[in-house]
Amino acid sequence: MSTTRRRVAATVAILTGSLLLASCGDSDNGSSGDGKTLRLWHYEAPNSAMGQAWSEAVKEFEATHPGVTVKYEEKSFEQIQKTAQMVLNSSDAPDLMEYNKGNATAGLLSTQGLLTDLTGEATKRGWDKALSAGVRTTSMYDAKGVMGSGKWYGVPNYAEYTMVFYNKDLFAKYNIAEPTSFDELTAAMDKFTDAGVTPLANAGNEYIAHQYLYQLALSKADRAWVDAYELYKGKVDFHDAAWTYAAETFAGWVDKGYVSKSSTSAKAEQAGVSFIQGKAPVLFSGSWWYGRFQDEAEFDWSTFLWPGSNLTLGSGGNLWVVPKNAGNKDLAYDFIDITMSKKIQNLLGNKGGVPVSADASAITDPQSKTLIDNFNTLSRRDGLAFYPDWPVAGFYDVLVSETQKLMTGSATPDAYLDALQAAYDKGVADR
């Protein structure tokens, strides 16, 4: 996710018949350390690739751990994003939790002493060798919480990246050619707007809007630009050519009707549903939607990497983290191990996920093969550029609110970039 970014129910879901419900505030919720209960939180939709894979991992875990019960509680991305520090600093911390990767999230929690150092387990269990260098970046954080080096504080067992999802039936209906270049993508959006169709599914109230904008910037950027922004390896100027192009282009897209102003208050779920329902012909978002679109979209669709750019948003997937206050850490390590097994990795790949250690020959679904092939293309060209909200704490909320202002016209591109610069510089200074 990035930032992520998921369709999740607000209520507790049961993955298998043997799962028991856990609810914050119940007297038996604390991690007892009895070795017989694994409390697990994650925010993947049940029909997503990850949701299906983790469900199978729960079954595998219980089969190999007689007498151990998994208590699973489904949380939304936003719930965990907003309450993690409070929960993890209490006796109510789960044993294992999915958490967003990056400096502003997992990196920040690591500096606050809220996460368990997994370095020894990563070496002992071979997680360090199973993950490629690009995916491994988000697992490790230094003393300042900057990703890429230091100790292991999380394990991603899938990868993710962004792409253009497009409705082939709608393109055919309006006699619009499937794009192969950025100019052709722009021309297609012009034709849709001329026909009274808003081409881009969007969500201004969550991550999707500012990820469009970051992708536009990446199309004018290189690896040194990304490293400066994400890893503090150089000066960051939000009025440089890349950021300026992005802000001006995105504002222009709103003016042209490529993006609806009514989507300013929309959530990511609404954007995804508009694509699933065949209302929006194009959605630029992440591979985390792939399995769900396979399951729910009743039209012919396909994907392509953002044209005219060597870089796109992406990284290792969200992390399994073990809270410092977890009572059953050994069980948590065993569960992570199971999600890294070939059986679960192969299942993940065939359900529309991007596995990190699957057998290539075991991926038989054609769309899944395309998904993984495109990820491998990005990996070979060092094309994963992480996410725009990662560099500093609180930047996600800044990006959401400031991009909303850009969409409504209450902020000019120049003022928008000023606001990002001020928040970024403050966040760096506060580290």
C-alpha positions as CSV (number, residue, x, y, z in Angstrom):
1,M,0.0,0.0,0.0
2,S,1.4,1.6,0.4
3,T,-0.1,2.9,1.5
4,T,-1.8,1.8,1.2
5,R,-5.5,0.9,0.9
6,R,-7.8,-2.2,1.1
7,R,-11.4,-3.2,0.9
8,V,-12.2,-4.5,4.4
9,A,-15.3,-4.9,6.4
10,A,-15.6,-2.9,9.6
11,T,-16.8,-6.0,11.4
12,V,-15.0,-9.1,12.6
13,A,-14.8,-11.9,10.0
14,I,-14.4,-15.6,10.6
15,L,-11.8,-17.2,8.3
16,T,-12.3,-20.8,9.3
17,G,-14.8,-22.6,11.5
18,S,-12.2,-23.0,14.2
19,L,-11.4,-19.3,14.5
20,L,-12.6,-17.5,17.5
21,L,-13.6,-13.9,17.5
22,A,-11.5,-11.3,19.3
23,S,-12.7,-7.9,20.3
24,C,-10.7,-5.0,21.8
25,G,-11.8,-4.5,25.4
26,D,-12.7,-8.1,26.2
27,S,-11.0,-9.2,29.4
28,D,-9.3,-12.2,27.7
29,N,-7.9,-10.2,24.8
30,G,-4.5,-9.6,26.2
31,S,-1.6,-11.7,25.0
32,S,-1.4,-14.3,27.7
33,G,1.8,-16.0,26.6
34,D,0.2,-19.4,27.2
35,G,1.5,-20.8,24.0
36,K,-2.0,-21.9,23.0
37,T,-3.4,-18.8,21.3
38,L,-2.2,-16.8,18.4
39,R,-3.9,-13.4,18.2
40,L,-3.8,-12.2,14.6
41,W,-4.8,-8.9,13.0
42,H,-4.8,-8.1,9.3
43,Y,-6.8,-6.0,6.9
44,E,-7.0,-8.0,3.7
45,A,-10.4,-8.6,2.1
46,P,-11.5,-12.2,2.3
47,N,-11.7,-12.6,-1.5
48,S,-8.4,-10.8,-2.2
49,A,-5.3,-12.9,-3.0
50,M,-3.8,-12.2,0.3
51,G,-7.0,-12.8,2.3
52,Q,-7.4,-16.2,0.7
53,A,-3.7,-17.1,1.2
54,W,-3.8,-16.1,4.9
55,S,-7.0,-18.0,5.4
56,E,-5.2,-21.2,4.1
57,A,-2.2,-20.3,6.2
58,V,-4.5,-20.3,9.3
59,K,-5.7,-23.8,8.5
60,E,-2.1,-25.0,7.9
61,F,-1.0,-23.4,11.2
62,E,-3.8,-25.1,13.2
63,A,-3.1,-28.4,11.5
64,T,0.6,-28.3,12.5
65,H,0.0,-26.8,16.0
66,P,-2.5,-29.2,17.7
67,G,-4.2,-27.5,20.6
68,V,-3.4,-24.0,19.4
69,T,-6.2,-21.6,18.5
70,V,-6.0,-18.7,16.2
71,K,-8.0,-15.7,17.2
72,Y,-8.4,-13.5,14.2
73,E,-9.7,-10.0,14.1
74,E,-10.2,-8.2,10.9
75,K,-9.2,-4.5,11.1
76,S,-9.4,-1.8,8.5
77,F,-6.3,-0.2,7.1
78,E,-7.4,3.1,8.6
79,Q,-8.1,1.6,12.0
80,I,-4.6,0.2,12.3
81,Q,-3.0,3.3,10.8
82,K,-4.7,5.6,13.4
83,T,-4.5,3.4,16.5
84,A,-1.4,1.3,16.2
85,Q,0.8,3.3,18.6
86,M,-1.8,3.3,21.3
87,V,-2.7,-0.4,20.9
88,L,0.9,-1.7,20.6
89,N,1.8,0.3,23.7
90,S,-0.8,-1.6,25.8
91,S,-1.4,-5.1,27.0
92,D,-4.0,-5.6,24.3
93,A,-1.4,-5.9,21.5
94,P,-1.9,-8.9,19.2
95,D,0.8,-11.5,18.7
96,L,1.0,-10.8,15.0
97,M,-0.2,-7.9,12.9
98,E,-0.2,-6.7,9.3
99,Y,1.2,-3.2,9.2
100,N,2.2,-0.6,6.6
101,K,5.8,-0.4,5.6
102,G,8.0,2.6,5.3
103,N,9.7,5.3,7.4
104,A,6.5,7.0,8.6
105,T,4.9,3.8,9.8
106,A,6.9,0.6,10.6
107,G,10.0,2.7,10.8
108,L,8.4,5.1,13.3
109,L,7.1,2.3,15.5
110,S,10.6,0.7,15.5
111,T,12.1,3.8,16.9
112,Q,9.5,3.9,19.6
113,G,10.4,0.4,20.8
114,L,6.9,-1.0,19.9
115,L,8.1,-3.8,17.5
116,T,10.1,-6.9,18.1
117,D,13.6,-7.1,16.5
118,L,13.2,-10.1,14.0
119,T,16.8,-10.1,12.8
120,G,17.7,-13.4,14.5
121,E,14.5,-15.1,13.3
122,A,15.0,-13.8,9.7
123,T,18.5,-15.3,9.6
124,K,17.6,-18.6,11.4
125,R,14.5,-19.2,9.3
126,G,15.9,-18.0,5.9
127,W,13.6,-15.1,5.4
128,D,16.6,-13.0,4.6
129,K,17.5,-15.2,1.6
130,A,14.0,-15.7,0.4
131,L,13.4,-12.0,-0.3
132,S,15.0,-10.1,-3.1
133,A,17.0,-6.9,-2.3
134,G,14.2,-4.6,-3.6
135,V,11.5,-6.4,-1.5
136,R,13.8,-6.6,1.5
137,T,14.3,-2.8,1.7
138,T,11.1,-2.3,3.7
139,S,11.9,-5.1,6.2
140,M,14.9,-3.3,7.8
141,Y,15.1,0.0,9.6
142,D,18.1,1.8,11.2
143,A,18.2,3.6,14.5
144,K,16.3,6.6,13.0
145,G,13.6,4.5,11.5
146,V,14.9,4.9,7.9
147,M,14.3,1.8,5.8
148,G,16.9,-0.2,3.9
149,S,19.4,-1.1,6.6
150,G,19.7,-1.9,10.2
151,K,17.5,-4.5,12.0
152,W,14.6,-6.5,10.7
153,Y,11.3,-5.3,12.1
154,G,8.9,-6.9,9.6
155,V,8.5,-9.5,6.9
156,P,6.7,-9.0,3.6
157,N,5.6,-12.2,2.1
158,Y,4.2,-10.7,-1.1
159,A,5.1,-7.9,-3.3
160,E,2.9,-5.1,-4.8
161,Y,3.0,-2.5,-7.5
162,T,0.7,-0.2,-9.3
163,M,-0.7,-0.5,-12.8
164,V,-3.4,0.8,-15.1
165,F,-6.5,-1.4,-14.9
166,Y,-8.8,-0.8,-17.9
167,N,-12.2,-2.1,-19.0
168,K,-11.7,-3.6,-22.4
169,D,-15.5,-3.8,-23.0
170,L,-15.9,-0.1,-22.4
171,F,-13.0,0.8,-24.7
172,A,-14.6,-1.4,-27.4
173,K,-18.1,0.1,-26.8
174,Y,-16.7,3.6,-27.5
175,N,-14.5,2.5,-30.3
176,I,-11.3,3.6,-28.4
177,A,-8.1,1.8,-29.0
178,E,-6.3,0.2,-26.1
179,P,-3.4,2.5,-25.2
180,T,0.2,1.6,-25.7
181,S,1.7,5.0,-24.8
182,F,1.1,7.9,-22.5
183,D,-0.2,10.0,-25.5
184,E,-2.6,7.3,-26.4
185,L,-3.8,7.0,-22.8
186,T,-4.4,10.8,-22.8
187,A,-6.2,10.6,-26.2
188,A,-8.4,7.8,-24.8
189,M,-9.4,9.9,-21.8
190,D,-10.3,12.8,-24.2
191,K,-12.6,10.5,-26.1
192,F,-14.3,9.2,-23.0
193,T,-14.9,12.7,-21.7
194,D,-16.2,13.8,-25.1
195,A,-18.7,10.9,-24.8
196,G,-19.8,12.0,-21.3
197,V,-17.8,9.3,-19.4
198,T,-15.4,10.2,-16.6
199,P,-12.5,8.1,-17.5
200,L,-10.6,7.8,-14.2
201,A,-11.9,6.1,-11.1
202,N,-10.6,8.2,-8.2
203,A,-10.7,8.7,-4.4
204,G,-9.6,12.0,-3.0
205,N,-10.3,11.1,0.6
206,E,-7.8,8.3,0.6
207,Y,-4.6,7.3,-1.2
208,I,-5.7,7.0,-4.9
209,A,-5.6,10.7,-5.8
210,H,-2.2,11.4,-4.6
211,Q,-0.9,8.2,-6.1
212,Y,-2.0,9.4,-9.5
213,L,0.0,12.5,-8.8
214,Y,3.1,10.7,-7.6
215,Q,3.1,8.5,-10.7
216,L,3.0,11.6,-12.9
217,A,6.1,12.9,-11.0
218,L,7.8,9.5,-11.3
219,S,7.4,9.6,-15.0
220,K,9.8,12.6,-15.0
221,A,12.1,11.2,-12.3
222,D,15.0,8.7,-11.8
223,R,16.3,6.5,-9.0
224,A,18.4,9.3,-7.5
225,W,15.3,11.4,-7.2
226,V,13.5,8.6,-5.5
227,D,16.4,7.9,-3.1
228,A,16.6,11.6,-2.2
229,Y,12.8,11.7,-1.4
230,E,12.4,8.4,0.3
231,L,15.8,7.7,1.9
232,Y,17.1,11.2,2.5
233,K,20.0,10.8,0.1
234,G,19.8,14.2,-1.4
235,K,18.0,17.5,-1.5
236,V,14.2,17.4,-2.1
237,D,12.7,20.3,-4.0
238,F,8.9,20.1,-4.5
239,H,9.2,22.8,-7.1
240,D,11.5,20.8,-9.3
241,A,10.5,19.7,-12.8
242,A,9.0,16.4,-11.8
243,W,6.7,17.6,-8.9
244,T,5.7,20.7,-10.8
245,Y,4.7,18.7,-13.9
246,A,2.7,16.3,-11.6
247,A,0.8,19.0,-9.8
248,E,0.0,21.0,-12.9
249,T,-0.9,17.9,-15.0
250,F,-3.2,16.5,-12.3
251,A,-5.0,19.9,-11.8
252,G,-5.4,20.0,-15.5
253,W,-6.9,16.5,-15.5
254,V,-9.6,17.7,-13.0
255,D,-10.3,20.7,-15.2
256,K,-10.6,18.5,-18.3
257,G,-13.0,16.1,-16.6
258,Y,-10.6,13.1,-16.5
259,V,-11.1,13.2,-12.8
260,S,-14.5,14.1,-11.2
261,K,-14.5,16.8,-8.6
262,S,-17.2,14.8,-6.9
263,S,-14.5,12.2,-6.1
264,T,-12.8,14.6,-3.8
265,S,-14.5,13.0,-0.8
266,A,-14.6,9.5,-2.1
267,K,-12.8,6.6,-0.4
268,A,-10.7,4.0,-2.2
269,E,-13.4,1.4,-1.9
270,Q,-15.8,3.6,-3.9
271,A,-13.2,4.0,-6.6
272,G,-12.6,0.3,-6.8
273,V,-16.4,-0.4,-6.9
274,S,-16.9,2.2,-9.7
275,F,-14.4,0.1,-11.8
276,I,-16.0,-3.2,-10.8
277,Q,-19.5,-1.9,-11.7
278,G,-18.2,-0.8,-15.2
279,K,-18.8,2.9,-14.5
280,A,-15.1,4.0,-14.8
281,P,-13.1,2.6,-17.7
282,V,-9.7,3.2,-16.1
283,L,-8.3,2.8,-12.6
284,F,-4.6,3.4,-11.7
285,S,-4.0,1.5,-8.5
286,G,-2.2,-1.5,-7.0
287,S,-2.0,-5.2,-7.4
288,W,-3.9,-5.6,-4.1
289,W,-7.1,-5.1,-6.2
290,Y,-6.2,-7.9,-8.7
291,G,-7.7,-10.9,-7.0
292,R,-10.9,-9.0,-6.2
293,F,-11.3,-7.8,-9.8
294,Q,-10.8,-11.4,-11.0
295,D,-13.5,-12.4,-8.6
296,E,-16.1,-9.6,-9.0
297,A,-15.7,-7.9,-12.4
298,E,-18.1,-9.2,-14.9
299,F,-16.4,-7.8,-18.0
300,D,-13.2,-8.2,-20.0
301,W,-10.4,-6.2,-18.4
302,S,-6.7,-6.1,-18.5
303,T,-3.7,-4.1,-17.2
304,F,-0.5,-2.4,-18.4
305,L,2.3,-0.6,-16.7
306,W,2.1,3.2,-16.6
307,P,3.3,4.1,-20.1
308,G,6.3,6.4,-20.6
309,S,7.8,5.7,-17.1
310,N,10.5,3.4,-15.9
311,L,9.3,3.9,-12.3
312,T,6.1,3.2,-10.6
313,L,4.8,2.9,-7.1
314,G,5.6,-0.5,-5.5
315,S,7.6,-2.4,-3.0
316,G,7.5,-5.5,-0.9
317,G,4.0,-5.9,0.5
318,N,2.8,-4.8,3.9
319,L,4.7,-6.3,6.8
320,W,4.0,-9.0,9.3
321,V,5.2,-7.3,12.5
322,V,5.4,-8.8,16.0
323,P,4.5,-6.3,18.7
324,K,7.0,-5.9,21.5
325,N,4.2,-6.7,24.0
326,A,3.1,-9.9,22.1
327,G,2.7,-12.8,24.5
328,N,3.2,-15.7,22.0
329,K,6.0,-14.6,19.8
330,D,7.2,-18.1,18.8
331,L,3.7,-18.8,17.4
332,A,3.9,-15.6,15.5
333,Y,7.2,-16.6,14.0
334,D,5.8,-20.0,13.0
335,F,2.8,-18.4,11.3
336,I,5.1,-16.1,9.3
337,D,7.1,-19.2,8.2
338,I,4.0,-20.8,6.9
339,T,3.0,-17.8,4.8
340,M,6.5,-18.0,3.3
341,S,6.1,-21.7,2.4
342,K,5.8,-22.8,-1.2
343,K,2.3,-24.0,-0.7
344,I,1.0,-20.7,0.5
345,Q,3.1,-18.7,-1.9
346,N,1.9,-20.7,-4.9
347,L,-1.7,-20.2,-3.8
348,L,-1.1,-16.5,-3.4
349,G,0.2,-16.3,-7.0
350,N,-2.7,-18.2,-8.5
351,K,-5.2,-16.1,-6.7
352,G,-3.9,-12.8,-8.2
353,G,-1.2,-11.9,-5.7
354,V,2.5,-11.3,-6.3
355,P,4.4,-14.0,-4.3
356,V,8.0,-13.5,-3.2
357,S,9.1,-17.1,-3.2
358,A,6.7,-19.2,-5.3
359,D,7.6,-21.8,-7.9
360,A,7.1,-20.2,-11.3
361,S,5.9,-23.5,-12.8
362,A,3.1,-23.6,-10.2
363,I,1.5,-20.4,-11.3
364,T,-1.1,-21.6,-13.9
365,D,-3.6,-18.8,-14.0
366,P,-3.0,-16.7,-17.2
367,Q,-3.9,-13.3,-15.6
368,S,-1.7,-14.1,-12.6
369,K,1.2,-15.0,-14.9
370,T,0.8,-11.5,-16.5
371,L,0.7,-9.9,-13.1
372,I,3.9,-11.6,-12.0
373,D,5.7,-11.1,-15.3
374,N,5.0,-7.3,-15.1
375,F,6.4,-7.3,-11.6
376,N,9.5,-9.1,-12.8
377,T,9.9,-6.5,-15.5
378,L,9.8,-3.7,-12.9
379,S,12.2,-5.5,-10.7
380,R,14.7,-6.0,-13.5
381,R,14.7,-2.3,-14.3
382,D,14.8,-1.3,-10.6
383,G,11.4,0.3,-11.1
384,L,9.8,0.1,-7.7
385,A,9.7,3.6,-6.3
386,F,7.8,3.0,-3.0
387,Y,4.9,5.3,-2.0
388,P,4.6,9.1,-1.6
389,D,3.4,9.0,2.1
390,W,6.4,7.0,3.4
391,P,9.2,9.6,4.0
392,V,7.9,11.3,7.2
393,A,5.4,10.7,9.9
394,G,1.9,12.2,9.2
395,F,2.6,12.8,5.5
396,Y,-0.2,10.6,4.4
397,D,-2.8,12.9,6.0
398,V,-1.0,15.9,4.5
399,L,-1.1,14.4,1.0
400,V,-4.8,13.6,1.3
401,S,-5.9,17.0,2.5
402,E,-3.6,19.0,0.2
403,T,-4.5,16.9,-2.9
404,Q,-8.2,17.5,-2.1
405,K,-7.5,21.2,-2.2
406,L,-5.9,20.9,-5.5
407,M,-8.9,19.0,-6.8
408,T,-11.4,21.6,-5.6
409,G,-9.3,24.5,-6.9
410,S,-8.9,26.0,-3.4
411,A,-5.1,25.6,-3.8
412,T,-3.1,26.3,-6.9
413,P,-0.4,23.8,-8.0
414,D,2.2,26.2,-6.6
415,A,0.5,26.5,-3.2
416,Y,0.0,22.7,-3.2
417,L,3.8,22.1,-3.6
418,D,4.6,24.8,-1.0
419,A,2.4,22.9,1.5
420,L,4.1,19.6,0.7
421,Q,7.5,21.1,1.0
422,A,6.8,22.6,4.4
423,A,5.4,19.3,5.8
424,Y,8.2,17.3,4.4
425,D,10.9,19.5,5.7
426,K,9.4,19.6,9.2
427,G,9.1,15.9,9.2
428,V,12.7,15.4,8.3
429,A,13.8,17.9,10.9
430,D,11.7,16.2,13.6
431,R,13.2,12.7,13.0
